Amino acid sequence: MVVQVVNKLRVPKHIAIFGGSFDPPHLGHQALVEAALNLLNIDELWLMPVGLAVHKKLSDKASTTQRMTWLKQMFAAEKKVKIMDWEINSPKAIPAIDTLRRFHDEYPAHTPTWLMGMDSFLDLSHWVDYPQHQTLCNLAVFQRKGYERDVITNTWQTLSLAAWQQQRPTQAGHIVTLSANLPDISASVIRENVQANRHFLAQSTCNAILVCYDSNLRKT
């Protein structure tokens, strides 16, 4: 009898990337990560906090170390989640396309899935060097209240979630749109009144984030 041995090292992992400022990280981020892990058959999910933002200004209230620490605390129990420092330690803003190029250079056999909300997706045409992203990744876009799909999807090959789950695309240029019960919250809204929105913060990070973003607490 001939025993066929499969070299698992040659099997491409499905790696998803979720980038953002995480200024601060909140339960909306956590819910998106959990939904992606449940729906997309992901082997590893990389959280990619920015050091300097390309499209918006950071609040400058939390240091890079604090944001990294909070993410590690939030996802300490999730073994598939890795907190990556590719962008956060850079002295300059790193656009998504540069992260994707680095990924391709280091992992040429893998096609990552870039995770984003519908609000970010609708702004995709303004991203640096778009549409080169289509040659380097697939997209998983989460619906958000108040945002509708845009014609930009016509330049990506659309897959249903069922088709994705049956056979995940290994070539770049595909998009799947996901509906998930995500909290309707953003980091900017939390920063406006962190005390009123504390219920959107993870228990493991809540106190530290309150002190960091609430000027009244910092004075005490």
C-alpha positions in Angstrom: 0.0 0.0 0.0 1.3 3.4 -0.9 0.9 6.1 1.7 0.6 9.6 0.3 2.2 12.2 2.5 0.9 15.8 2.2 3.4 18.5 3.0 1.2 20.9 5.0 3.8 23.7 4.7 3.0 23.9 1.0 -0.7 24.6 1.7 -1.3 28.3 1.6 -2.8 29.7 4.8 -5.8 31.9 4.6 -4.6 35.1 6.3 -7.0 38.0 6.8 -5.8 41.6 7.5 -7.8 44.2 9.4 -6.0 47.5 9.5 -7.0 50.7 11.3 -6.1 53.3 13.8 -7.8 51.5 16.8 -7.8 54.9 18.5 -9.2 53.4 20.7 -10.0 49.7 20.0 -13.6 48.9 20.9 -16.3 46.2 20.7 -17.1 47.0 17.1 -13.6 46.0 16.2 -14.0 42.8 18.3 -17.3 41.9 16.7 -16.0 42.3 13.2 -13.0 40.1 14.0 -15.3 37.4 15.5 -17.7 37.5 12.6 -14.8 37.2 10.1 -13.4 34.2 11.9 -16.8 32.6 12.0 -17.7 33.2 8.4 -14.6 33.2 6.3 -12.6 30.1 7.3 -9.6 32.1 8.4 -6.4 30.5 9.6 -4.8 33.7 10.9 -6.3 37.2 11.3 -3.7 40.0 11.5 -4.7 43.2 13.2 -2.6 45.9 11.6 -2.7 49.2 13.7 -1.3 52.2 12.0 1.5 54.4 13.3 0.6 57.5 11.4 -2.7 57.5 9.6 -2.9 58.1 5.8 -6.4 59.3 5.5 -7.1 60.9 8.8 -5.4 62.3 11.9 -5.0 60.3 15.0 -6.2 61.8 18.3 -2.6 61.7 19.7 -4.1 60.8 23.1 -2.9 57.2 23.0 0.6 56.1 22.3 1.5 53.4 19.8 2.4 51.2 22.8 -0.9 51.8 24.4 -2.9 50.9 21.3 -0.9 47.7 20.8 -1.3 46.7 24.4 -5.0 47.2 24.3 -5.4 45.1 21.2 -3.3 42.3 22.8 -5.5 42.4 25.9 -8.7 42.4 23.9 -7.7 39.3 21.8 -5.6 37.5 24.3 -7.9 34.5 24.2 -8.2 34.3 20.4 -5.3 32.2 19.2 -5.9 32.9 15.5 -5.5 36.7 16.0 -2.0 38.2 15.7 -1.2 41.9 16.4 1.3 43.0 13.8 3.7 45.9 14.1 4.4 46.4 10.3 2.8 49.8 10.2 2.8 51.0 13.8 6.5 51.2 14.2 7.1 53.2 11.0 8.1 56.9 11.2 5.9 57.6 8.2 2.3 56.8 7.2 2.1 53.4 5.5 -0.7 53.1 2.9 -2.5 49.7 2.6 -1.0 49.1 -0.8 2.5 49.1 0.7 1.5 46.6 3.4 0.0 44.4 0.7 3.2 44.6 -1.4 5.3 43.7 1.6 2.9 40.7 2.3 3.3 39.6 -1.3 7.1 39.8 -1.1 7.2 37.8 2.1 4.4 35.4 1.4 4.2 35.1 -2.4 2.1 31.9 -2.3 -0.6 33.4 -0.2 -3.5 35.7 -1.1 -4.7 37.7 1.9 -8.2 38.9 2.5 -8.5 42.5 3.5 -11.3 43.2 6.0 -13.1 46.5 6.1 -16.4 48.2 6.8 -18.7 49.5 4.0 -17.7 53.1 4.9 -14.1 52.4 4.1 -15.0 50.4 1.0 -16.9 53.3 -0.5 -13.8 55.4 -0.1 -11.5 52.8 -1.7 -11.1 54.6 -5.0 -9.3 57.4 -3.1 -6.7 55.0 -1.5 -3.1 55.3 -2.6 -2.4 53.5 -5.9 -5.9 52.1 -6.2 -6.8 49.8 -8.0 -3.5 47.9 -7.7 -5.0 46.3 -4.6 -7.1 44.1 -6.9 -3.9 42.2 -7.9 -2.7 41.7 -4.3 -5.7 40.7 -2.1 -9.4 39.8 -1.9 -11.9 41.9 0.0 -14.4 41.1 2.7 -16.7 44.1 3.3 -19.0 44.3 6.3 -22.3 46.2 5.8 -22.8 49.2 8.0 -26.0 51.2 8.7 -26.5 54.1 6.4 -24.1 52.9 3.7 -25.1 51.4 0.4 -23.0 49.4 -2.1 -21.3 51.5 -4.7 -20.5 50.8 -8.4 -16.9 50.3 -7.5 -17.8 46.7 -6.8 -18.0 46.2 -10.6 -14.3 46.2 -10.8 -14.0 43.3 -8.4 -15.3 39.8 -9.0 -18.3 39.4 -6.6 -18.8 36.2 -4.7 -21.7 35.2 -2.4 -20.8 34.1 1.1 -22.0 30.6 0.2 -19.7 30.4 -2.8 -16.8 31.8 -0.8 -17.3 29.2 2.0 -17.6 26.4 -0.5 -14.4 27.3 -2.3 -12.4 30.3 -1.0 -10.7 32.1 -3.9 -6.9 31.8 -4.0 -6.4 34.4 -6.6 -6.7 38.1 -5.9 -9.5 40.4 -7.1 -12.6 38.9 -5.4 -15.0 40.5 -3.0 -17.6 39.1 -0.6 -20.1 41.4 1.2 -21.0 40.3 4.7 -24.0 41.0 6.9 -23.2 40.8 10.6 -24.8 42.2 13.8 -22.0 44.7 14.5 -22.3 47.5 17.0 -23.1 50.8 15.4 -20.1 52.7 16.8 -16.9 54.2 15.7 -13.7 55.2 17.5 -14.3 58.9 16.7 -17.8 58.8 18.4 -16.2 57.1 21.5 -13.5 59.8 21.7 -16.2 62.5 21.6 -17.6 61.2 24.9 -15.7 58.2 26.2 -17.7 58.1 29.5 -21.1 57.9 27.7 -19.8 55.3 25.3 -17.8 53.1 27.8 -20.2 50.2 27.2 -18.6 49.9 23.8 -15.2 49.2 25.4 -13.9 45.8 26.3 -13.8 45.0 30.0 -10.1 44.3 29.8 -9.2 47.7 28.4 -12.1 50.0 29.6 -10.4 51.6 32.6 -7.2 52.3 30.9 -9.0 53.8 27.8 -11.2 56.0 30.1 -8.1 57.5 31.8 -6.4 58.0 28.5 -9.2 59.7 26.6 -11.1 61.5 29.4 -9.3 64.7 30.2 -11.1 65.0 33.6 -9.7 61.7 34.7 -6.2 62.6 33.5 -6.3 65.6 35.8 -7.1 63.6 38.9 
